[in-house]
C-alpha cells in the first residue's frame, strides 16, 4: 500500500485468515484498501496491524460463548490489542495499534439479503464496523449505534474501490 504524504498512520500489516469461502471481491488487497481508507478518513495515527478471521456461524457461536459468555452467533467480534495487553498485565512496549476482527460469513450472507446488497458489500460494511471499534467508537446505546452505522455507510460511499 502506498503511503500518502499527509496521512498520519502507517499500515504495518493486514492479515487474512479464513475457514470459509469468501465472496470474490473480498481479498487481502480489497481489505487493505478499505482499512487504509477508514484509518485515513478517521485521521488515525501510529502504526497499525489488523488481523481478520472470516468464519462460519458455528465457529462464531463458539467464540461468542468463550469470550462474551453468550451462547449465540453474532456477525462480528472485535478484539483490540490494547485490551489483550491490559488483561495480561503486559506493559505496552510497542507503538503498534490494532486488533483482531472476526466476521461470520454466514451472518453476512443473511444480512446482505436484508440490506439488499451483495455479500461482499456486507463484509466490507462489517469490516468498517470492526475498524471503528478499534478506533474507540462504541455502539452500546441506540444513538451511538445509529451514528456508527451512518459512519460505516459514509465510509463505504467514499471508498475508491478501484484501488482494491
Residue frames relative to the residue before (quaternion, step in Angstrom):
aa qw qx qy qz dx dy dz
X 1.0000 0.0000 0.0000 0.0000 0.00 0.00 0.00
X 0.3668 -0.7299 0.5260 0.2367 3.56 -0.81 0.91
X 0.3640 -0.7440 0.5291 0.1845 3.51 -1.08 0.76
X 0.3464 -0.7307 0.5522 0.2028 3.56 -0.74 1.06
X 0.5798 -0.6210 0.3984 0.3457 3.56 -1.05 0.72
X 0.7480 0.4207 -0.2312 0.4582 3.60 1.00 -0.73
X 0.5408 0.6165 -0.4340 0.3731 3.62 1.15 -0.01
X 0.3681 -0.7604 0.5057 0.1749 3.53 -1.03 0.89
X 0.6678 0.4665 -0.3086 0.4911 3.59 1.22 -0.11
X 0.1875 -0.7280 0.6378 0.1674 3.51 -1.33 0.25
X 0.2734 -0.7569 0.5733 0.1538 3.55 -0.66 1.11
X 0.2434 -0.8069 0.5270 0.1094 3.52 -0.28 1.29
X 0.8010 -0.1785 0.1634 0.5476 3.56 0.81 -0.95
X 0.1050 -0.7173 0.6836 0.0843 3.50 -1.23 0.70
X 0.1005 -0.7978 0.5942 0.0209 3.55 -0.74 1.09
X 0.1185 -0.7918 0.5976 0.0426 3.56 -0.97 0.87
X 0.0076 0.7636 -0.6437 0.0500 3.53 -0.84 1.10
X 0.0280 0.8235 -0.5651 0.0422 3.56 -0.78 0.93
X 0.1927 -0.7680 0.6001 0.1137 3.52 -1.10 0.76
X 0.7136 0.3530 -0.2224 0.5627 3.57 1.33 0.12
X 0.5850 -0.5587 0.4298 0.4012 3.61 -1.17 0.39
X 0.2715 -0.7707 0.5605 0.1347 3.57 -1.04 0.84
X 0.5789 -0.5294 0.4612 0.4147 3.57 -1.20 0.38
X 0.6533 -0.5734 0.3360 0.3626 3.56 -1.06 0.81
X 0.7104 0.4682 -0.2712 0.4501 3.63 0.93 -0.81
X 0.6167 0.5220 -0.3562 0.4693 3.61 1.21 -0.23
X 0.1704 0.7764 -0.5727 0.2008 3.53 -0.15 1.38
X 0.6649 -0.4704 0.3715 0.4457 3.55 -1.25 0.18
X 0.6335 0.5350 -0.3278 0.4527 3.60 1.05 -0.73
X 0.6891 0.4623 -0.2952 0.4735 3.61 0.85 -0.92
X 0.6330 0.5195 -0.3335 0.4671 3.59 1.01 -0.75
X 0.6481 0.5125 -0.3208 0.4631 3.62 0.92 -0.85
X 0.6365 0.5271 -0.3210 0.4626 3.57 0.99 -0.82
X 0.6805 0.4812 -0.2862 0.4728 3.58 0.89 -0.93
X 0.6211 0.5311 -0.3409 0.4646 3.60 0.95 -0.82
X 0.6586 0.5106 -0.3061 0.4603 3.59 0.88 -0.92
X 0.6492 0.5214 -0.3109 0.4582 3.56 0.98 -0.86
X 0.6754 0.4870 -0.2996 0.4658 3.59 0.87 -0.93
X 0.6677 0.4983 -0.3142 0.4552 3.60 0.85 -0.90
X 0.6640 0.4888 -0.3077 0.4749 3.61 0.95 -0.84
X 0.6685 0.5127 -0.2989 0.4482 3.59 0.91 -0.91
X 0.7214 0.4116 -0.2279 0.5081 3.55 1.10 -0.71
X 0.3982 -0.7520 0.4377 0.2903 3.57 1.36 0.14
X 0.1481 0.8048 -0.5495 0.1686 3.53 0.94 0.99
X 0.1683 -0.7714 0.6041 0.1084 3.54 -1.22 0.49
X 0.6924 0.4782 -0.3525 0.4095 3.54 -1.29 0.30
X 0.5984 -0.5400 0.4553 0.3782 3.50 -1.39 -0.12
X 0.1403 -0.8192 0.5556 0.0233 3.55 -0.90 0.98
X 0.0054 -0.7371 0.6757 0.0046 3.51 -1.19 0.81
X 0.0165 0.8013 -0.5962 0.0473 3.56 -0.77 1.04
X 0.1804 -0.7746 0.6008 0.0800 3.52 -0.89 1.03
X 0.1449 -0.7808 0.6046 0.0620 3.55 -1.00 0.90
X 0.0588 -0.7612 0.6452 0.0294 3.55 -1.00 0.89
X 0.1494 -0.7706 0.6166 0.0599 3.54 -0.69 1.13
X 0.0262 0.8394 -0.5313 0.1111 3.53 -0.61 1.17
X 0.5766 -0.5689 0.4590 0.3649 3.56 -1.35 -0.12
X 0.6677 -0.4763 0.3816 0.4262 3.57 -1.32 0.18
X 0.6281 0.5457 -0.3406 0.4378 3.59 0.99 -0.82
X 0.6876 0.4597 -0.2824 0.4858 3.59 0.86 -0.93
X 0.6382 0.5281 -0.3264 0.4553 3.59 1.02 -0.79
X 0.6290 0.5311 -0.3392 0.4552 3.61 0.98 -0.77
X 0.6291 0.5267 -0.3269 0.4689 3.59 1.01 -0.80
X 0.6816 0.4745 -0.2877 0.4770 3.59 0.91 -0.89
X 0.6290 0.5444 -0.3297 0.4463 3.58 0.99 -0.83
X 0.6534 0.4912 -0.3007 0.4913 3.57 1.03 -0.80
X 0.6817 0.5074 -0.2927 0.4384 3.58 0.85 -0.98
X 0.8091 0.3226 -0.1529 0.4668 3.60 0.76 -0.99
X 0.7860 0.2969 -0.1563 0.5193 3.60 1.10 -0.60
X 0.4357 -0.7139 0.4477 0.3164 3.58 1.25 -0.24
X 0.5773 0.5722 -0.3701 0.4498 3.58 1.26 0.38
X 0.2667 -0.7929 0.5332 0.1263 3.56 -0.62 1.16
X 0.5397 0.5460 -0.4402 0.4656 3.54 0.57 1.26
X 0.5014 -0.6103 0.4971 0.3590 3.54 -1.24 0.30
X 0.1097 -0.7552 0.6393 0.0944 3.53 -1.33 0.18
X 0.5952 -0.6019 0.3888 0.3637 3.58 -1.18 0.32
X 0.8179 0.0000 0.0580 0.5725 3.58 0.98 -0.81
X 0.0502 -0.7432 0.6651 0.0524 3.52 -1.26 0.63
X 0.1533 -0.7900 0.5913 0.0516 3.54 -0.98 0.91
X 0.1042 -0.7966 0.5953 0.0100 3.54 -0.91 1.02
X 0.1932 -0.8023 0.5535 0.1125 3.63 -0.05 1.23
X 0.5403 -0.6313 0.4477 0.3303 3.57 -0.99 0.80
X 0.5981 0.5812 -0.3644 0.4144 3.59 1.04 -0.69
X 0.6342 0.5220 -0.3288 0.4660 3.61 1.04 -0.75
X 0.6381 0.5286 -0.3210 0.4586 3.57 0.99 -0.83
X 0.6663 0.4970 -0.3094 0.4618 3.57 0.88 -0.93
X 0.6541 0.5142 -0.3104 0.4598 3.58 0.97 -0.86
X 0.6665 0.5113 -0.3014 0.4511 3.61 0.90 -0.93
X 0.7482 0.3744 -0.2076 0.5068 3.56 1.02 -0.77
X 0.4051 -0.7403 0.4437 0.3017 3.58 1.32 0.20
X 0.3298 0.7304 -0.5187 0.2978 3.53 0.97 0.90
X 0.4083 -0.6815 0.5493 0.2589 3.53 -0.90 0.93
X 0.3951 -0.7340 0.4990 0.2370 3.55 -0.74 1.01
X 0.1057 -0.8124 0.5733 0.0085 3.52 -0.35 1.29
X 0.6939 0.4895 -0.2576 0.4610 3.54 1.15 -0.66
X 0.3926 -0.6950 0.5471 0.2519 3.53 -1.18 0.56
X 0.4916 0.6782 -0.4230 0.3457 3.57 1.28 -0.08
X 0.1694 -0.7546 0.6296 0.0739 3.52 -1.03 0.99
X 0.4155 0.7130 -0.5146 0.2329 3.53 -1.27 0.20
X 0.1252 -0.7878 0.5963 0.0904 3.52 -1.17 -0.62
X 0.5102 -0.6027 0.5104 0.3405 3.49 -1.37 -0.25
X 0.1326 -0.7740 0.6180 0.0367 3.54 -1.00 0.93
X 0.1168 -0.7877 0.6043 0.0283 3.56 -0.78 1.10
X 0.0590 -0.8104 0.5826 -0.0194 3.58 -0.78 1.07
X 0.3255 -0.7196 0.5818 0.1944 3.55 -0.98 0.91
X 0.3357 -0.7447 0.5463 0.1855 3.57 -0.59 1.18
X 0.5868 0.5624 -0.3720 0.4483 3.61 1.08 -0.63
X 0.6884 0.4669 -0.2758 0.4817 3.57 0.88 -0.96
X 0.6145 0.5404 -0.3455 0.4593 3.60 1.03 -0.74
X 0.6283 0.5390 -0.3318 0.4523 3.58 1.01 -0.80
X 0.6626 0.4977 -0.2962 0.4749 3.61 0.94 -0.90
X 0.7035 0.4761 -0.2702 0.4532 3.56 0.84 -1.00
X 0.5855 0.5723 -0.3740 0.4357 3.59 1.09 -0.62
X 0.6342 0.5207 -0.3292 0.4672 3.59 0.98 -0.81
X 0.6543 0.5178 -0.3084 0.4569 3.59 0.96 -0.88
X 0.7193 0.4448 -0.2373 0.4780 3.59 1.05 -0.82
X 0.4155 -0.7289 0.4521 0.3027 3.57 1.24 -0.36
X 0.6270 0.4725 -0.3767 0.4916 3.58 1.06 0.70
X 0.6228 -0.5664 0.3660 0.3967 3.58 -1.19 0.15
X 0.7102 -0.4827 0.3156 0.4038 3.53 -1.33 0.38
X 0.6183 0.5484 -0.3535 0.4383 3.62 0.97 -0.76
X 0.6629 0.4986 -0.3157 0.4607 3.60 0.92 -0.84
X 0.6351 0.5072 -0.3359 0.4760 3.59 1.04 -0.68
X 0.6278 0.5151 -0.3416 0.4732 3.60 0.98 -0.76
X 0.6539 0.4976 -0.3182 0.4727 3.62 0.92 -0.84
X 0.6134 0.5434 -0.3342 0.4656 3.59 1.05 -0.76
X 0.6792 0.4773 -0.2806 0.4818 3.58 0.96 -0.88
X 0.5993 0.5448 -0.3607 0.4626 3.59 1.05 -0.67
X 0.6253 0.5210 -0.3311 0.4775 3.60 0.96 -0.84
X 0.6390 0.5423 -0.3206 0.4414 3.57 0.94 -0.92
X 0.6858 0.4895 -0.2835 0.4579 3.56 0.86 -0.99
X 0.6578 0.5000 -0.3183 0.4646 3.59 0.93 -0.82
X 0.6263 0.5260 -0.3419 0.4628 3.59 0.99 -0.77
X 0.6176 0.5174 -0.3501 0.4778 3.61 1.03 -0.68
X 0.6506 0.5062 -0.3223 0.4654 3.62 0.96 -0.79
X 0.6810 0.4491 -0.2629 0.5152 3.57 1.26 -0.50
X 0.5934 -0.6375 0.3117 0.3798 3.57 1.33 0.47
X 0.3647 0.6691 -0.5469 0.3466 3.58 1.10 0.54
X 0.1524 -0.7788 0.6031 0.0804 3.56 -1.12 0.68
X 0.1401 -0.7895 0.5921 0.0807 3.56 -1.16 0.57
X 0.2542 0.8112 -0.4882 0.1973 3.56 1.15 0.69
X 0.7526 0.2940 -0.1868 0.5587 3.61 1.06 -0.65
X 0.6651 -0.5111 0.3599 0.4085 3.57 -1.22 0.38
X 0.6753 0.4773 -0.3241 0.4595 3.67 0.81 -0.81
X 0.6364 0.5145 -0.3292 0.4711 3.60 1.03 -0.74
X 0.6526 0.5164 -0.3151 0.4564 3.57 0.96 -0.85
X 0.6439 0.5127 -0.3230 0.4671 3.60 0.93 -0.87
X 0.6600 0.5059 -0.3075 0.4626 3.61 0.92 -0.91
X 0.6685 0.5033 -0.3018 0.4568 3.57 0.95 -0.87
X 0.6661 0.4925 -0.3047 0.4700 3.60 0.89 -0.87
X 0.6231 0.5245 -0.3335 0.4748 3.61 1.06 -0.75
X 0.6579 0.5060 -0.3126 0.4619 3.58 0.96 -0.86
X 0.6111 0.5424 -0.3507 0.4575 3.61 1.02 -0.75
X 0.6588 0.5036 -0.3087 0.4659 3.59 0.92 -0.89
X 0.6351 0.5253 -0.3225 0.4655 3.60 1.00 -0.83
X 0.6657 0.5128 -0.3042 0.4487 3.57 0.89 -0.93
X 0.6679 0.4824 -0.3068 0.4765 3.59 0.94 -0.81
X 0.6493 0.5309 -0.3182 0.4419 3.60 1.02 -0.78
X 0.7450 0.3958 -0.2134 0.4927 3.61 1.09 -0.66
X 0.5007 0.6571 -0.4213 0.3742 3.60 1.28 -0.05
X 0.3218 -0.7352 0.5700 0.1760 3.56 -0.83 1.04
X 0.2203 -0.8281 0.5060 0.0985 3.58 -0.06 1.30
X 0.5420 0.6162 -0.4158 0.3921 3.59 1.20 -0.17
X 0.6278 0.5203 -0.3431 0.4662 3.59 1.23 -0.25
X 0.6515 0.5262 -0.3218 0.4416 3.60 1.25 -0.06
